[in-house]
């Protein structure tokens, strides 16, 4: 039950940007990093089931990445601060 719940939460978090940034029928590449997706028994299948239920009109292509969180954190650390609105 815990794996299914985690997969549902992950699918919801992925579905939002996919819906905002793509058109129906489009294949959307999605970068995935981490052992939860790649090694946790049952997670990957549950994630894809949940994602298909949330966005049935879009295809998702999973792209395996390495250290993308670390690179994103480094870019954020050196980025210029945003001005207050």
VOBA-684345 format. One record per residue (C-alpha): residue number from 0; residue in one letter; chain; x, y, z. Coordinates in Angstrom, 3 decimals, padded with zeros to 6 digits. Example, Ala and Ser with C-alpha at 12.3 -4.5 7.8 and 13.67 -1.06 7.14 Angstrom:
<rs>
[r 0,A,A,[012.300,-004.500,007.800]];
[r 1,S,A,[013.670,-001.060,007.140]];
</rs>
This chain:
<rs>
[r 0,X,A,[000.000,000.000,000.000]];
[r 1,X,A,[002.884,002.355,000.787]];
[r 2,X,A,[004.481,001.801,-002.630]];
[r 3,X,A,[001.168,002.418,-004.397]];
[r 4,X,A,[000.606,005.623,-002.443]];
[r 5,X,A,[004.137,006.855,-003.222]];
[r 6,X,A,[003.610,006.059,-006.909]];
[r 7,X,A,[000.334,007.992,-006.918]];
[r 8,X,A,[001.962,011.052,-005.338]];
[r 9,X,A,[004.889,010.906,-007.787]];
[r 10,X,A,[002.495,010.583,-010.744]];
[r 11,X,A,[000.474,013.579,-009.575]];
[r 12,X,A,[003.639,015.663,-009.246]];
[r 13,X,A,[004.736,014.665,-012.761]];
[r 14,X,A,[001.319,015.090,-014.377]];
[r 15,X,A,[000.981,018.811,-013.599]];
[r 16,X,A,[003.941,020.066,-015.634]];
[r 17,X,A,[003.203,017.562,-018.395]];
[r 18,X,A,[-000.355,018.879,-018.740]];
[r 19,X,A,[000.830,022.505,-018.715]];
[r 20,X,A,[003.668,022.087,-021.189]];
[r 21,X,A,[002.383,019.638,-023.786]];
[r 22,X,A,[-000.493,019.028,-026.171]];
[r 23,X,A,[-002.762,015.962,-026.326]];
[r 24,X,A,[-001.185,013.154,-028.334]];
[r 25,X,A,[002.316,014.429,-027.700]];
[r 26,X,A,[005.110,012.218,-026.336]];
[r 27,X,A,[006.741,013.926,-023.379]];
[r 28,X,A,[010.285,013.009,-022.302]];
[r 29,X,A,[010.533,012.860,-018.509]];
[r 30,X,A,[013.846,012.664,-016.664]];
[r 31,X,A,[013.874,010.146,-013.825]];
[r 32,X,A,[016.642,009.713,-011.295]];
[r 33,X,A,[016.872,007.585,-008.200]];
[r 34,X,A,[016.566,004.127,-006.803]];
[r 35,X,A,[012.918,004.525,-005.811]];
[r 36,X,A,[011.837,004.444,-009.459]];
[r 37,X,A,[014.477,002.046,-010.774]];
[r 38,X,A,[014.793,-000.485,-007.928]];
[r 39,X,A,[011.766,-000.387,-005.608]];
[r 40,X,A,[009.655,-003.452,-006.345]];
[r 41,X,A,[006.296,-002.525,-007.844]];
[r 42,X,A,[006.877,001.230,-007.904]];
[r 43,X,A,[007.563,001.624,-011.611]];
[r 44,X,A,[004.458,-000.294,-012.704]];
[r 45,X,A,[002.248,001.525,-010.180]];
[r 46,X,A,[003.690,004.881,-011.254]];
[r 47,X,A,[002.895,004.228,-014.916]];
[r 48,X,A,[-000.629,003.036,-014.086]];
[r 49,X,A,[-001.315,006.183,-012.082]];
[r 50,X,A,[000.203,008.442,-014.738]];
[r 51,X,A,[-001.858,006.776,-017.467]];
[r 52,X,A,[-005.004,007.313,-015.397]];
[r 53,X,A,[-004.182,010.999,-014.893]];
[r 54,X,A,[-003.084,011.848,-018.445]];
[r 55,X,A,[-004.432,009.193,-020.846]];
[r 56,X,A,[-004.046,011.469,-023.875]];
[r 57,X,A,[-000.270,011.885,-023.574]];
[r 58,X,A,[002.604,009.422,-023.833]];
[r 59,X,A,[005.513,009.683,-021.413]];
[r 60,X,A,[009.019,008.602,-022.406]];
[r 61,X,A,[011.187,007.958,-019.347]];
[r 62,X,A,[014.786,009.149,-019.668]];
[r 63,X,A,[017.280,007.872,-017.084]];
[r 64,X,A,[019.491,010.644,-015.712]];
[r 65,X,A,[022.487,010.722,-013.407]];
[r 66,X,A,[023.045,013.400,-010.755]];
[r 67,X,A,[020.473,015.789,-012.235]];
[r 68,X,A,[019.396,016.946,-008.757]];
[r 69,X,A,[022.988,017.776,-007.900]];
[r 70,X,A,[023.433,019.734,-011.130]];
[r 71,X,A,[020.172,021.613,-010.598]];
[r 72,X,A,[021.176,022.534,-007.052]];
[r 73,X,A,[024.539,023.816,-008.303]];
[r 74,X,A,[022.862,025.954,-010.954]];
[r 75,X,A,[020.441,027.344,-008.390]];
[r 76,X,A,[023.285,028.189,-006.021]];
[r 77,X,A,[025.058,030.277,-008.640]];
[r 78,X,A,[021.947,031.855,-010.185]];
[r 79,X,A,[021.154,035.515,-009.764]];
[r 80,X,A,[018.530,036.146,-007.070]];
[r 81,X,A,[015.089,037.077,-008.365]];
[r 82,X,A,[013.845,040.537,-007.545]];
[r 83,X,A,[010.780,040.796,-005.371]];
[r 84,X,A,[007.588,041.558,-007.233]];
</rs>
